[in-house]
Amino acid sequence: MEHNPTNNEWKVSPVISTMIGGPPEAMNKESIINKLISDIQRLVVQGEQQLVIQTNNGQQIQLERFAVAAPSPVTQNIFS
């Protein structure tokens, strides 16, 4: 992707997809993601927690950061 700061829009390079057939459900998901990536017009980060993707056909997708708490530290010898 290449950003144009003059109009704050993104230009997407051609997307390469799987060249061999997979399960229909997986191929359909890949097709949907490829279409989304190909249509990106603008990316906006809101408060470092959300990414808003706007497409050139008027769709908007909002992704929210998901943080999983770190596991508790191991305080004993696990090899004994």
Long-range contacts (C-beta under 8 A, 24 or more apart in sequence): 1-40, 8-42, 9-41, 9-42, 10-40, 10-41, 10-42, 10-43, 12-37, 12-38, 12-39, 12-40, 36-61
